[in-house]
Amino acid sequence: MLLEKLEAIKIRFENVERELSAPETMKDMKRFAQLNRDYKELKKVMEKFEEYKNVLSNLEHAKEVMSNEKDKEFREMAEMELEGLEKRFEELEEEIRVLLIPADPEDEKNAIVEIRAGTGGDEASIFAGDLYRMYTRYCERKKWKIELVDFTEGTAGGFKEVVFDVIGTGAYGQLKYESGVHRVQRVPQTETQGRVHTSAATVVVFPEADEFDVDIKISDIRKDYFCSSGPGGQSVNTTYSAVRLTHIPTGIVAQCQDQKSQIKNYDKALGVLRSRIYEMELNKKLEVEAKKRKTMVSTGDRSAKIRTYNYPQSRITDHRIGLTMHNLPTFVNGDIQEMIDALQLAENAERLKEGVA
């Protein structure tokens, strides 16, 4: 059954490969971009397929030796080889099943991350700043580039709101699990009685859309220019370099004030606007998928409380999969890959169970 599936995928891979190299494909850049994404995904499966066929062939040979060889030493060698091959064969079957889960085409994209302070006043802004630092450190570990888009600083530190781009292959596929409400339980810096308070911040992660994903008419966009309020030396509050764009048909707004140049701010804001419109369509799709399943790790539901950071007990709990870790200092310093891997594994297991593959 698995071999039949893989043979069918091989035909699909060869067709994509052929179409990619056809001169007429280059005339349709949207089609070319889609085929390129398909090719990368199918290539991963083909590499495993080659190993799978090789292991299968070696298994048959080892069994043949076991059946026909009379020399005891040869039989023992074949038996040892057979044991290793059977183990690898089982591992490969599982790896291929996971690869055969229909890939989310958004996963390979860059990400746009928004962090907003929620309930908890100044402490919520400080926590939003902590989350921003956590993701910055995580991205440094992954060798991904971060570009600040827009921010409003908190009165006691941190951010009321911060928006930034994460540029790196697969950034959205990893960071999408962070969307939702993050709660913190700790003694605030402003608390004199030593009481533990609960504050919250909302994280929204969406894929960066390119010009082929969303077609926006410039005539549908209202442009407003204002003075930047962030770092920037003498140009701050003196030049109208900050840009706010409003997409009139949807009411979606995006703004950027990080760059000194009005043109650069406009380009960045347009990128965020395009991605927010794209995310709106994506969320409709996610809602349909969520109805098909009992639970879903990455629903994109912004109001869902997904994780609690408990400082007194150095504990982080992810409520979607019930995973608790006790390494809070290193976790908030960017060591979050183990949590993301567990969330990814849970989602893949769920999709396999539901028969999506």
Buried (B, 14 or more C-beta within 10 A) or exposed (E): EEEEBBEEBBEEBEEBBEBBEEEEBEEEEEBBBBBEBBBEBBEEBBEBBEBBEEBBEBBEBBBEBBEEBEEEEEBEBBEEBBEEBBEBBEEBBEBBBBBBEEBBEBBBBBBBBBBBBBEBBBBBBBBBBBBBBBBBBBBEEBEBEBBBBBBBBBEBBBBBBBBBBBBBBBBBBBBBBBBBBBBBBBBBEEEEEEEEBBBBBBBBBBBBBBEEBBEBEEEEBEEEEEBBEEEBEEEBEEBEBBBBBBBEEEEBBBBBBBBBEBEBBBEBBBBBBBBBBBBBEBBEEBEEBBEEBEEBBBBBBBEEEBBBBBBEEBBBBBBBBEBEBEBBEEBBBBBBEEBBEBBBEBBBEBBBEEEBB
